[in-house]
Amino acid sequence: MSGDFADVDILALTAQIVSAHVGNNSVPGEQLPGLIQDVFRSLSGIGTIAPIVERPEPAVPIKKSVFADYIICLEDGKKLKMLKRHLQASFGMSPADYRARWGLAADYPMVAPNYAAVRSNLAKQIGLGNTRRDAVPEQVAAPATKRKPGRPRAIRD
């Protein structure tokens, strides 16, 4: 029974709001039903409580997920050296999705620190990332003029 009174109050408020809006603004006649519906929906939704979205619980505390030799996945608790491939294969998540889901900083590592250091040293040993600043650029020789086919010309005195 109280729901009927609430509907009547909402209808009365809707009528007042729409009439005040139409009195102060020019509204075409074909937009009036939509305006009434929008105002009614807005007023009907005021008393409802939005569902509370619970934040998922990580497998381990976030502060204890990064170690020197491995990283623990917050989704399933696995110890991994590289997290990116595991996230994509197992959960279909990108690193950005993972960081957003768990509220992690943009600099949260996706690779174990020791593994990253080993790979970095290996890359430096084979010379990746070094530009050859000390090397002299090769000088391209001008192409020799090509001789025309046939006998050479006789020189006249």
DSSP file (Angstrom, degrees, kcal/mol; ACC not computed):
  #  RESIDUE AA STRUCTURE BP1 BP2  ACC     N-H-->O    O-->H-N    N-H-->O    O-->H-N    TCO  KAPPA ALPHA  PHI   PSI    X-CA   Y-CA   Z-CA
    1    1 A M     >        0   0    0      0, 0.0     4,-1.2     0, 0.0     3,-0.5   0.000 360.0 360.0 360.0 -37.0    0.0    0.0    0.0
    2    2 A S  H  >  +     0   0    0      1,-0.2     4,-1.9     2,-0.2     5,-0.1   0.796 360.0  62.8 -68.2 -25.9    2.9    2.4    0.7
    3    3 A G  H  > S+     0   0    0      1,-0.2     4,-2.1     2,-0.2    -1,-0.2   0.855  99.3  54.3 -64.7 -35.2    4.2    1.7   -2.8
    4    4 A D  H  > S+     0   0    0     -3,-0.5     4,-2.1     2,-0.2    -1,-0.2   0.895 108.4  48.3 -65.6 -40.3    1.0    3.2   -4.3
    5    5 A F  H  X S+     0   0    0     -4,-1.2     4,-2.5     1,-0.2    -1,-0.2   0.883 110.0  52.2 -66.8 -37.4    1.5    6.4   -2.3
    6    6 A A  H  X S+     0   0    0     -4,-1.9     4,-2.5     2,-0.2    -2,-0.2   0.905 109.1  49.9 -65.1 -40.1    5.2    6.5   -3.4
    7    7 A D  H  X S+     0   0    0     -4,-2.1     4,-2.6     2,-0.2    -2,-0.2   0.898 110.6  49.7 -64.4 -39.8    4.1    6.2   -7.0
    8    8 A V  H  X S+     0   0    0     -4,-2.1     4,-2.4     2,-0.2    -2,-0.2   0.917 111.8  48.3 -64.8 -42.5    1.5    8.9   -6.6
    9    9 A D  H  X S+     0   0    0     -4,-2.5     4,-2.6     2,-0.2    -2,-0.2   0.907 112.2  48.9 -63.6 -41.2    4.2   11.2   -5.1
   10   10 A I  H  X S+     0   0    0     -4,-2.5     4,-2.7     2,-0.2    -2,-0.2   0.897 110.9  50.4 -66.4 -39.2    6.6   10.4   -7.9
   11   11 A L  H  X S+     0   0    0     -4,-2.6     4,-2.5     2,-0.2    -2,-0.2   0.915 111.6  48.0 -63.4 -41.8    4.0   11.1  -10.5
   12   12 A A  H  X S+     0   0    0     -4,-2.4     4,-2.2     2,-0.2    -2,-0.2   0.922 113.5  46.7 -65.3 -43.2    3.2   14.4   -8.9
   13   13 A L  H  X S+     0   0    0     -4,-2.6     4,-2.7     2,-0.2     5,-0.2   0.895 111.1  52.7 -64.5 -39.4    6.9   15.4   -8.7
   14   14 A T  H  X S+     0   0    0     -4,-2.7     4,-2.7     1,-0.2     5,-0.3   0.930 109.4  48.9 -60.9 -45.2    7.3   14.3  -12.3
   15   15 A A  H  X S+     0   0    0     -4,-2.5     4,-2.4     1,-0.2    -1,-0.2   0.906 112.7  47.7 -62.3 -41.9    4.5   16.5  -13.4
   16   16 A Q  H  X S+     0   0    0     -4,-2.2     4,-2.2     2,-0.2    -2,-0.2   0.924 114.0  46.3 -65.1 -44.3    5.9   19.5  -11.4
   17   17 A I  H  X S+     0   0    0     -4,-2.7     4,-2.3     2,-0.2    -2,-0.2   0.932 115.0  45.9 -65.7 -45.5    9.4   19.1  -12.8
   18   18 A V  H  X S+     0   0    0     -4,-2.7     4,-2.8    -5,-0.2     5,-0.2   0.914 113.1  49.5 -65.7 -42.3    8.3   18.6  -16.4
   19   19 A S  H  X S+     0   0    0     -4,-2.4     4,-2.0    -5,-0.3    -1,-0.2   0.890 112.0  48.5 -65.7 -37.3    5.9   21.5  -16.3
   20   20 A A  H  X S+     0   0    0     -4,-2.2     4,-1.3    -5,-0.2    -1,-0.2   0.905 113.5  47.5 -66.7 -40.2    8.6   23.8  -14.8
   21   21 A H  H  X S+     0   0    0     -4,-2.3     4,-1.7     1,-0.2     3,-0.3   0.925 114.0  45.7 -66.1 -44.8   11.1   22.7  -17.4
   22   22 A V  H  < S+     0   0    0     -4,-2.8     5,-0.2     1,-0.2    -1,-0.2   0.844 109.6  56.6 -68.7 -32.8    8.6   23.2  -20.3
   23   23 A G  H  < S+     0   0    0     -4,-2.0    -1,-0.2    -5,-0.2    -2,-0.2   0.820 117.4  33.1 -66.9 -30.2    7.6   26.6  -18.9
   24   24 A N  H  < S+     0   0    0     -4,-1.3     2,-0.3    -3,-0.3    -2,-0.2   0.596 122.0  44.5-102.1 -13.6   11.2   27.8  -18.9
   25   25 A N  S  < S-     0   0    0     -4,-1.7     2,-0.7    -5,-0.1    -1,-0.1  -0.939  81.8-114.1-131.6 151.9   12.5   26.0  -22.0
   26   26 A S        +     0   0    0     -2,-0.3    -3,-0.1    -3,-0.0    -4,-0.1  -0.782  38.7 177.9 -87.6 119.4   11.1   25.4  -25.5
   27   27 A V        -     0   0    0     -2,-0.7     5,-0.1    -5,-0.2    -2,-0.0  -0.986  28.1-123.1-123.8 124.5   10.5   21.6  -25.9
   28   28 A P    >>  -     0   0    0      0, 0.0     3,-1.2     0, 0.0     4,-0.6  -0.302  25.3-117.3 -63.1 151.6    9.0   20.2  -29.1
   29   29 A G  G >4 S+     0   0    0      1,-0.3     3,-0.8     2,-0.2    -2,-0.0   0.818 111.6  58.1 -61.5 -34.1    5.8   18.1  -28.6
   30   30 A E  G 34 S+     0   0    0      1,-0.2     4,-0.4     2,-0.1    -1,-0.3   0.699 104.6  52.5 -73.2 -16.9    7.4   14.9  -29.8
   31   31 A Q  G <> S+     0   0    0     -3,-1.2     4,-2.1     1,-0.1    -1,-0.2   0.565  87.6  84.7 -91.0  -9.4   10.1   15.0  -27.1
   32   32 A L  H <X S+     0   0    0     -3,-0.8     4,-2.3    -4,-0.6     5,-0.2   0.904  86.5  49.8 -63.6 -45.4    7.6   15.5  -24.3
   33   33 A P  H  > S+     0   0    0      0, 0.0     4,-2.3     0, 0.0    -1,-0.2   0.909 112.4  48.8 -61.6 -39.4    6.8   11.8  -23.7
   34   34 A G  H  > S+     0   0    0     -4,-0.4     4,-2.5     2,-0.2    -2,-0.2   0.893 110.3  51.2 -65.0 -39.2   10.5   10.9  -23.6
   35   35 A L  H  X S+     0   0    0     -4,-2.1     4,-2.3     2,-0.2     5,-0.2   0.909 110.0  49.3 -63.8 -42.5   11.2   13.8  -21.1
   36   36 A I  H  X S+     0   0    0     -4,-2.3     4,-2.4     1,-0.2    -2,-0.2   0.921 112.2  48.1 -63.2 -44.0    8.4   12.6  -18.8
   37   37 A Q  H  X S+     0   0    0     -4,-2.3     4,-2.7     2,-0.2     5,-0.2   0.910 111.3  50.2 -63.8 -42.2    9.7    9.0  -18.9
   38   38 A D  H  X S+     0   0    0     -4,-2.5     4,-2.3     2,-0.2    -2,-0.2   0.920 112.5  46.2 -63.2 -44.1   13.3   10.1  -18.2
   39   39 A V  H  X S+     0   0    0     -4,-2.3     4,-2.4     2,-0.2    -1,-0.2   0.913 113.1  49.9 -65.8 -41.7   12.2   12.3  -15.2
   40   40 A F  H  X S+     0   0    0     -4,-2.4     4,-2.4     2,-0.2    -2,-0.2   0.925 111.5  48.3 -63.3 -44.5   10.0    9.5  -13.8
   41   41 A R  H  X S+     0   0    0     -4,-2.7     4,-1.9     2,-0.2    -1,-0.2   0.908 111.5  50.7 -61.8 -41.4   12.8    6.9  -14.1
   42   42 A S  H  < S+     0   0    0     -4,-2.3     4,-0.4    -5,-0.2    -2,-0.2   0.922 113.0  44.7 -63.4 -43.5   15.3    9.3  -12.5
   43   43 A L  H >< S+     0   0    0     -4,-2.4     3,-0.8     1,-0.2     4,-0.5   0.855 111.7  53.3 -70.0 -33.9   12.9    9.9   -9.6
   44   44 A S  H 3< S+     0   0    0     -4,-2.4     3,-0.4     1,-0.2     4,-0.3   0.841 107.0  52.6 -68.5 -32.4   12.1    6.2   -9.2
   45   45 A G  T 3< S+     0   0    0     -4,-1.9     3,-0.4     1,-0.2    -1,-0.2   0.519  86.6  84.6 -82.6  -4.8   15.7    5.3   -9.0
   46   46 A I  S <  S+     0   0    0     -3,-0.8    -1,-0.2    -4,-0.4    -2,-0.1   0.907  91.1  45.7 -65.6 -41.5   16.5    7.7   -6.2
   47   47 A G  S    S+     0   0    0     -4,-0.5    -1,-0.2    -3,-0.4     2,-0.2   0.627  93.7  95.0 -79.6 -13.0   15.4    5.4   -3.4
   48   48 A T  S    S-     0   0    0     -3,-0.4     2,-0.5    -4,-0.3    -3,-0.0  -0.515  71.6-130.4 -82.9 148.8   17.2    2.3   -4.7
   49   49 A I        -     0   0    0     -2,-0.2     3,-0.1     3,-0.0    -2,-0.1  -0.829  21.7-121.8 -98.8 131.4   20.6    1.3   -3.4
   50   50 A A        -     0   0    0     -2,-0.5     2,-0.1     1,-0.1    -1,-0.0  -0.464  37.2-100.2 -69.6 141.0   23.2    0.5   -6.0
   51   51 A P        -     0   0    0      0, 0.0     2,-0.6     0, 0.0    -1,-0.1  -0.374  35.1-122.5 -63.8 139.2   24.7   -3.0   -5.6
   52   52 A I        -     0   0    0     -3,-0.1     2,-0.6    -2,-0.1    -3,-0.0  -0.730  19.1-142.7 -86.6 123.2   28.0   -3.0   -3.9
   53   53 A V        -     0   0    0     -2,-0.6     2,-0.3     1,-0.0    -1,-0.0  -0.764  16.0-139.1 -88.6 119.8   30.7   -4.6   -6.0
   54   54 A E        -     0   0    0     -2,-0.6     3,-0.1     1,-0.1    -1,-0.0  -0.600  14.2-123.6 -81.5 137.2   33.1   -6.6   -3.8
   55   55 A R        -     0   0    0     -2,-0.3    47,-0.1     1,-0.1    -1,-0.1  -0.622  34.9-108.7 -77.1 134.5   36.7   -6.3   -4.6
   56   56 A P        -     0   0    0      0, 0.0    -1,-0.1     0, 0.0     0, 0.0  -0.254  27.9-118.0 -64.3 152.6   38.2   -9.8   -5.3
   57   57 A E        -     0   0    0     18,-0.1    45,-0.0    -3,-0.1    -3,-0.0  -0.809  28.6-127.8 -92.5 124.6   40.5  -11.2   -2.7
   58   58 A P        -     0   0    0      0, 0.0    17,-0.2     0, 0.0    16,-0.1  -0.317  15.4-120.5 -71.0 157.0   44.1  -11.9   -4.0
   59   59 A A  S    S+     0   0    0     15,-2.1    15,-0.1    14,-0.1    16,-0.1   0.843  99.4  10.9 -65.0 -34.1   45.7  -15.3   -3.5
   60   60 A V  S    S-     0   0    0     12,-0.1    -1,-0.1    14,-0.1     5,-0.1  -0.936 101.9 -80.8-136.0 159.2   48.5  -13.6   -1.5
   61   61 A P    >   -     0   0    0      0, 0.0     3,-1.1     0, 0.0    -2,-0.0  -0.352  41.1-123.1 -59.8 144.2   48.9  -10.1   -0.1
   62   62 A I  G >  S+     0   0    0      1,-0.3     3,-1.5     2,-0.2     4,-0.3   0.872 110.3  56.0 -59.7 -39.4   50.0   -7.7   -2.8
   63   63 A K  G 3  S+     0   0    0      1,-0.3     3,-0.3     2,-0.1    -1,-0.3   0.744 108.9  48.3 -66.6 -22.0   53.1   -6.6   -0.9
   64   64 A K  G <  S+     0   0    0     -3,-1.1    -1,-0.3     1,-0.2    -2,-0.2   0.093  89.3  86.3-104.2  22.4   54.2  -10.2   -0.6
   65   65 A S  S <  S+     0   0    0     -3,-1.5     7,-3.2     1,-0.1     2,-0.6   0.618  75.6  68.6 -98.2 -13.0   53.8  -11.0   -4.3
   66   66 A V  B     +A   71   0A   0     -3,-0.3     2,-0.3    -4,-0.3     5,-0.2  -0.933  57.1 165.4-113.9 120.6   57.1   -9.9   -5.7
   67   67 A F        -     0   0    0      3,-2.5    47,-0.2    -2,-0.6    -3,-0.0  -0.776  48.6-104.3-122.2 169.5   60.3  -11.8   -4.8
   68   68 A A  S    S+     0   0    0     -2,-0.3    46,-2.7     1,-0.2    47,-0.5   0.896 118.2  30.1 -62.9 -41.3   63.8  -11.6   -6.4
   69   69 A D  S    S+     0   0    0     45,-0.2     2,-0.3    44,-0.1    -1,-0.2   0.606 128.3  10.9 -98.1 -12.9   63.4  -14.9   -8.3
   70   70 A Y        -     0   0    0     41,-0.1    -3,-2.5    11,-0.0     2,-0.4  -0.985  57.5-132.6-158.2 164.7   59.7  -15.1   -8.9
   71   71 A I  E     -AB  66  80A   0      9,-3.3     9,-2.9    -2,-0.3     2,-0.5  -0.973  24.2-134.2-120.9 138.2   56.4  -13.2   -8.9
   72   72 A I  E     - B   0  79A   0     -7,-3.2     2,-0.3    -2,-0.4     7,-0.2  -0.826  21.2-125.0 -95.9 127.9   53.3  -14.7   -7.4
   73   73 A C     >  -     0   0    0      5,-2.7     4,-2.2    -2,-0.5   -14,-0.1  -0.541  10.1-149.8 -70.4 128.7   50.1  -14.3   -9.5
   74   74 A L  T  4 S+     0   0    0     -2,-0.3   -15,-2.1     1,-0.2    -1,-0.1   0.703  92.4  58.9 -73.6 -19.5   47.4  -12.7   -7.5
   75   75 A E  T  4 S-     0   0    0    -17,-0.2    -1,-0.2   -16,-0.1   -18,-0.1   0.944 130.4  -0.7 -73.8 -49.5   44.7  -14.5   -9.5
   76   76 A D  T  4 S-     0   0    0      2,-0.1    -2,-0.2   -18,-0.0    -1,-0.1   0.445  91.7-114.8-127.1  -2.2   45.7  -18.1   -8.7
   77   77 A G     <  +     0   0    0     -4,-2.2     2,-0.2     1,-0.2    -3,-0.1   0.608  58.7 152.9  81.3  11.6   48.8  -18.0   -6.5
   78   78 A K        -     0   0    0     -5,-0.1    -5,-2.7    -6,-0.1     2,-0.6  -0.501  45.5-125.7 -77.6 145.3   51.3  -19.5   -8.9
   79   79 A K  E     +B   72   0A   0     -7,-0.2     2,-0.3    -2,-0.2    -7,-0.2  -0.813  42.1 168.2 -90.5 122.9   55.0  -18.7   -8.7
   80   80 A L  E     -B   71   0A   0     -9,-2.9    -9,-3.3    -2,-0.6     3,-0.2  -0.937  43.2-150.3-136.6 154.3   56.2  -17.4  -12.1
   81   81 A K  S    S+     0   0    0     -2,-0.3    31,-2.6     1,-0.3     2,-0.5   0.820  98.3  32.1 -86.8 -38.8   59.2  -15.7  -13.7
   82   82 A M  B  >  -C  111   0B   0     29,-0.2     4,-0.5     1,-0.1    -1,-0.3  -0.981  63.2-179.0-123.0 122.8   57.1  -14.0  -16.4
   83   83 A L  H  >  +     0   0    0     27,-3.3     4,-2.5    -2,-0.5     5,-0.2   0.782  69.0  71.7 -91.5 -29.8   53.5  -13.0  -15.5
   84   84 A K  H  > S+     0   0    0     26,-0.7     4,-2.0     1,-0.2     5,-0.2   0.909 100.2  43.8 -58.4 -49.2   52.3  -11.5  -18.8
   85   85 A R  H  > S+     0   0    0      1,-0.2     4,-2.6     2,-0.2     5,-0.2   0.898 113.4  52.2 -65.7 -40.0   52.1  -14.8  -20.8
   86   86 A H  H  X S+     0   0    0     -4,-0.5     4,-2.7     1,-0.2     5,-0.5   0.907 108.9  50.5 -61.8 -42.9   50.4  -16.6  -17.9
   87   87 A L  H  X>S+     0   0    0     -4,-2.5     4,-1.8     1,-0.2     6,-1.7   0.916 113.9  44.2 -62.8 -43.3   47.8  -13.9  -17.5
   88   88 A Q  H  X5S+     0   0    0     -4,-2.0     4,-0.8     4,-0.3    -2,-0.2   0.921 118.6  42.4 -68.3 -43.5   46.9  -14.0  -21.2
   89   89 A A  H  <5S+     0   0    0     -4,-2.6    -2,-0.2    -5,-0.2    -3,-0.2   0.898 125.5  30.9 -72.5 -40.8   46.9  -17.8  -21.5
   90   90 A S  H  <5S+     0   0    0     -4,-2.7    -3,-0.2    -5,-0.2    -2,-0.2   0.845 138.0  13.7 -89.2 -35.7   45.0  -18.6  -18.3
   91   91 A F  H  <5S-     0   0    0     -4,-1.8    -3,-0.2    -5,-0.5    -2,-0.1   0.476  89.7-121.2-123.4  -5.7   42.7  -15.6  -17.8
   92   92 A G     << +     0   0    0     -5,-0.8     2,-0.3    -4,-0.8    -4,-0.3   0.829  66.0 140.4  66.5  31.4   42.7  -13.7  -21.1
   93   93 A M        -     0   0    0     -6,-1.7    -1,-0.2    -9,-0.1    -2,-0.1  -0.813  46.2-142.2-109.8 146.6   44.0  -10.6  -19.3
   94   94 A S     >  -     0   0    0     -2,-0.3     4,-2.4    -3,-0.1     5,-0.2  -0.593  36.3-104.1 -91.9 165.1   46.5   -8.0  -20.4
   95   95 A P  H  > S+     0   0    0      0, 0.0     4,-2.6     0, 0.0     5,-0.2   0.868 124.0  54.1 -57.7 -35.3   48.9   -6.5  -17.9
   96   96 A A  H  > S+     0   0    0      2,-0.2     4,-2.3     1,-0.2     5,-0.2   0.910 108.6  48.2 -65.5 -41.3   46.8   -3.3  -17.9
   97   97 A D  H  > S+     0   0    0      2,-0.2     4,-2.6     1,-0.2    -1,-0.2   0.916 112.3  49.8 -62.5 -43.2   43.7   -5.3  -17.0
   98   98 A Y  H  X S+     0   0    0     -4,-2.4     4,-1.9     2,-0.2    -2,-0.2   0.920 111.6  47.4 -61.9 -46.4   45.5   -7.2  -14.2
   99   99 A R  H  X>S+     0   0    0     -4,-2.6     5,-2.6     1,-0.2     4,-0.8   0.895 113.6  48.2 -64.5 -39.3   46.9   -3.9  -12.7
  100  100 A A  H  <5S+     0   0    0     -4,-2.3     3,-0.4     3,-0.2    -2,-0.2   0.906 109.5  52.5 -67.8 -41.1   43.4   -2.3  -12.9
  101  101 A R  H  <5S+     0   0    0     -4,-2.6    -1,-0.2     1,-0.2    -2,-0.2   0.884 120.0  33.2 -62.4 -39.4   41.7   -5.3  -11.3
  102  102 A W  H  <5S-     0   0    0     -4,-1.9    -1,-0.2    -5,-0.2    -2,-0.2   0.403 108.9-116.9-100.8   2.5   44.1   -5.4   -8.3
  103  103 A G  T  <5 +     0   0    0     -4,-0.8    -3,-0.2    -3,-0.4     2,-0.2   0.884  56.3 164.3  67.5  38.8   44.7   -1.7   -8.0
  104  104 A L      < -     0   0    0     -5,-2.6    -1,-0.2    -6,-0.2    -2,-0.0  -0.547  40.1-103.7 -90.8 154.7   48.4   -2.0   -8.8
  105  105 A A    >   -     0   0    0     -2,-0.2     3,-1.6     1,-0.1    -1,-0.1  -0.289  31.4-111.0 -70.4 160.4   50.7    0.8   -9.8
  106  106 A A  T 3  S+     0   0    0      1,-0.3    -1,-0.1    -7,-0.0    -7,-0.1   0.739 117.5  55.8 -66.0 -22.4   51.8    1.2  -13.4
  107  107 A D  T 3  S+     0   0    0      2,-0.1    -1,-0.3     3,-0.0     3,-0.1   0.265  72.7 131.0 -95.9  13.3   55.3    0.2  -12.5
  108  108 A Y    <   -     0   0    0     -3,-1.6    -9,-0.1     1,-0.1    -4,-0.0  -0.503  65.2-112.0 -64.2 128.6   54.3   -3.1  -10.9
  109  109 A P        -     0   0    0      0, 0.0    -1,-0.1     0, 0.0     3,-0.1  -0.322  27.9-170.2 -71.7 145.0   56.7   -5.7  -12.4
  110  110 A M  S    S+     0   0    0      1,-0.1   -27,-3.3     2,-0.1   -26,-0.7   0.368  78.0  53.1-105.3  -1.7   55.5   -8.4  -14.8
  111  111 A V  B    S-C   82   0B   0    -29,-0.2   -29,-0.2   -28,-0.1   -30,-0.1  -0.986  96.9 -99.9-134.6 142.4   58.8  -10.2  -14.7
  112  112 A A     >  -     0   0    0    -31,-2.6     4,-2.4    -2,-0.3     5,-0.2  -0.364  34.1-124.5 -60.4 138.4   60.9  -11.3  -11.7
  113  113 A P  H  > S+     0   0    0      0, 0.0     4,-2.1     0, 0.0   -44,-0.1   0.884 108.6  47.5 -56.4 -44.4   63.7   -8.8  -10.9
  114  114 A N  H  > S+     0   0    0    -46,-2.7     4,-2.3     1,-0.2     5,-0.2   0.893 111.6  51.2 -65.5 -38.4   66.5  -11.4  -11.1
  115  115 A Y  H  > S+     0   0    0    -47,-0.5     4,-2.4     1,-0.2    -1,-0.2   0.907 109.6  50.3 -63.7 -42.0   65.2  -12.8  -14.4
  116  116 A A  H  X S+     0   0    0     -4,-2.4     4,-2.2     1,-0.2    -1,-0.2   0.893 110.3  50.2 -63.3 -39.6   65.0   -9.3  -15.8
  117  117 A A  H  X S+     0   0    0     -4,-2.1     4,-2.5    -5,-0.2    -2,-0.2   0.910 110.3  49.4 -66.0 -42.2   68.6   -8.6  -14.7
  118  118 A V  H  X S+     0   0    0     -4,-2.3     4,-2.2     1,-0.2    -2,-0.2   0.925 113.0  46.6 -62.4 -44.9   69.9  -11.8  -16.3
  119  119 A R  H  X S+     0   0    0     -4,-2.4     4,-2.2     2,-0.2    -1,-0.2   0.872 111.7  52.0 -66.0 -36.8   68.1  -11.0  -19.6
  120  120 A S  H  X S+     0   0    0     -4,-2.2     4,-2.1     2,-0.2    -2,-0.2   0.928 110.4  47.4 -65.0 -45.3   69.5   -7.5  -19.5
  121  121 A N  H  X S+     0   0    0     -4,-2.5     4,-2.2     1,-0.2    -2,-0.2   0.900 111.1  51.9 -62.9 -40.8   73.1   -8.7  -19.0
  122  122 A L  H  X S+     0   0    0     -4,-2.2     4,-1.6     1,-0.2    -1,-0.2   0.909 109.5  49.4 -61.8 -42.5   72.7  -11.2  -21.8
  123  123 A A  H  <>S+     0   0    0     -4,-2.2     5,-2.5     1,-0.2     4,-0.3   0.888 110.8  50.0 -65.0 -39.0   71.4   -8.6  -24.2
  124  124 A K  H ><5S+     0   0    0     -4,-2.1     3,-0.8     3,-0.2    -1,-0.2   0.875 106.8  55.9 -67.5 -36.2   74.3   -6.3  -23.3
  125  125 A Q  H 3<5S+     0   0    0     -4,-2.2    -1,-0.2     1,-0.3    -2,-0.2   0.874 108.7  45.7 -64.3 -37.6   76.8   -9.1  -23.9
  126  126 A I  T 3<5S-     0   0    0     -4,-1.6    -1,-0.3    -5,-0.1    -2,-0.2   0.461 121.2-108.5 -88.4   1.8   75.6   -9.7  -27.4
  127  127 A G  T X 5 +     0   0    0     -3,-0.8     3,-1.3    -4,-0.3    -3,-0.2   0.623  60.0 157.6  90.4  13.5   75.6   -6.0  -28.1
  128  128 A L  T 3 < +     0   0    0     -5,-2.5    -1,-0.2     1,-0.2     3,-0.1  -0.498  67.5  21.5 -71.6 140.6   71.9   -5.1  -28.2
  129  129 A G  T 3  S+     0   0    0      1,-0.3     2,-0.5    -2,-0.2    -1,-0.2   0.374  93.6 118.0  87.3  -5.3   71.1   -1.5  -27.6
  130  130 A N    <   -     0   0    0     -3,-1.3     2,-0.3    -6,-0.0    -1,-0.3  -0.830  51.1-152.8 -97.0 127.9   74.6   -0.2  -28.4
  131  131 A T        -     0   0    0     -2,-0.5     2,-1.7    -3,-0.1     3,-0.3  -0.756  25.2-116.0 -93.8 148.0   74.9    2.1  -31.3
  132  132 A R        +     0   0    0     -2,-0.3    -1,-0.0     1,-0.2    -2,-0.0  -0.607  51.9 154.0 -86.0  84.7   78.2    2.2  -33.2
  133  133 A R  S    S+     0   0    0     -2,-1.7    -1,-0.2     1,-0.2    -3,-0.0   0.836  70.6  49.3 -80.4 -34.1   79.3    5.7  -32.4
  134  134 A D  S    S+     0   0    0     -3,-0.3    -1,-0.2     2,-0.1     2,-0.2   0.682  88.6  98.8 -82.6 -17.0   83.0    5.1  -32.7
  135  135 A A  S    S-     0   0    0      1,-0.1     3,-0.0     3,-0.0    -3,-0.0  -0.466  77.5-121.7 -73.4 140.4   82.8    3.3  -36.1
  136  136 A V        -     0   0    0     -2,-0.2    -1,-0.1     1,-0.1     2,-0.1  -0.672  31.6-113.8 -80.4 130.0   83.6    5.4  -39.1
  137  137 A P        -     0   0    0      0, 0.0     2,-0.1     0, 0.0    -1,-0.1  -0.395  36.4-103.7 -65.5 140.9   80.7    5.4  -41.5
  138  138 A E        -     0   0    0      1,-0.1     2,-0.6    -2,-0.1    -3,-0.0  -0.417  30.1-133.2 -66.9 133.7   81.5    3.6  -44.8
  139  139 A Q        -     0   0    0     -2,-0.1     2,-0.6    -3,-0.1    -1,-0.1  -0.783  16.1-134.7 -90.9 127.1   82.2    6.0  -47.6
  140  140 A V        -     0   0    0     -2,-0.6     2,-0.1     1,-0.0    -1,-0.0  -0.699  19.6-132.3 -83.7 121.4   80.3    5.0  -50.7
  141  141 A A        -     0   0    0     -2,-0.6     3,-0.1     1,-0.1    -1,-0.0  -0.455  26.5-105.0 -73.1 144.2   82.6    5.2  -53.7
  142  142 A A        -     0   0    0     -2,-0.1    -1,-0.1     1,-0.1     3,-0.1  -0.492  44.4-104.2 -67.2 135.7   81.2    6.9  -56.7
  143  143 A P        -     0   0    0      0, 0.0    -1,-0.1     0, 0.0     3,-0.1  -0.361  37.7-108.8 -64.3 138.8   80.3    4.3  -59.3
  144  144 A A        -     0   0    0      1,-0.1     2,-0.2    -3,-0.1    -3,-0.0  -0.366  40.0 -99.3 -65.5 144.4   82.7    4.1  -62.2
  145  145 A T        -     0   0    0      1,-0.1     2,-0.3    -3,-0.1    -1,-0.1  -0.462  40.7-122.0 -67.6 135.3   81.4    5.4  -65.4
  146  146 A K        -     0   0    0     -2,-0.2     2,-0.2    -3,-0.1    -1,-0.1  -0.604  21.6-125.2 -83.5 134.1   80.3    2.6  -67.5
  147  147 A R        -     0   0    0     -2,-0.3    -1,-0.1     1,-0.1     3,-0.1  -0.477  22.6-117.2 -77.3 147.2   81.8    2.2  -70.9
  148  148 A K        -     0   0    0     -2,-0.2    -1,-0.1     1,-0.1     2,-0.0  -0.586  37.3-102.2 -79.3 146.7   79.7    2.1  -73.9
  149  149 A P  S    S+     0   0    0      0, 0.0     2,-0.2     0, 0.0    -1,-0.1  -0.347  80.4  48.9 -68.3 150.7   79.8   -1.2  -75.9
  150  150 A G  S    S-     0   0    0     -3,-0.1    -3,-0.0    -2,-0.0    -2,-0.0  -0.642  94.8 -29.9 118.2-175.0   81.9   -1.3  -79.1
  151  151 A R        -     0   0    0     -2,-0.2     2,-0.1     1,-0.1     3,-0.1  -0.450  66.0-106.1 -77.5 150.0   85.3   -0.3  -80.3
  152  152 A P        -     0   0    0      0, 0.0     2,-0.1     0, 0.0    -1,-0.1  -0.419  43.6 -98.7 -70.5 154.7   87.1    2.6  -78.7
  153  153 A R        -     0   0    0     -2,-0.1     2,-0.3     1,-0.1     0, 0.0  -0.401  33.2-116.3 -73.8 146.7   87.3    5.8  -80.7
  154  154 A A        -     0   0    0     -2,-0.1     2,-0.5    -3,-0.1    -1,-0.1  -0.638  25.9-126.2 -82.0 141.2   90.3    6.6  -82.7
  155  155 A I        -     0   0    0     -2,-0.3     2,-0.3     2,-0.0    -1,-0.0  -0.775  22.9-148.9 -90.7 128.9   92.1    9.7  -81.6
  156  156 A R              0   0    0     -2,-0.5    -1,-0.0     1,-0.1     0, 0.0  -0.755 360.0 360.0 -98.8 142.3   92.7   12.2  -84.5
  157  157 A D              0   0    0     -2,-0.3    -1,-0.1     0, 0.0    -2,-0.0   0.424 360.0 360.0 -94.4 360.0   95.7   14.5  -84.6
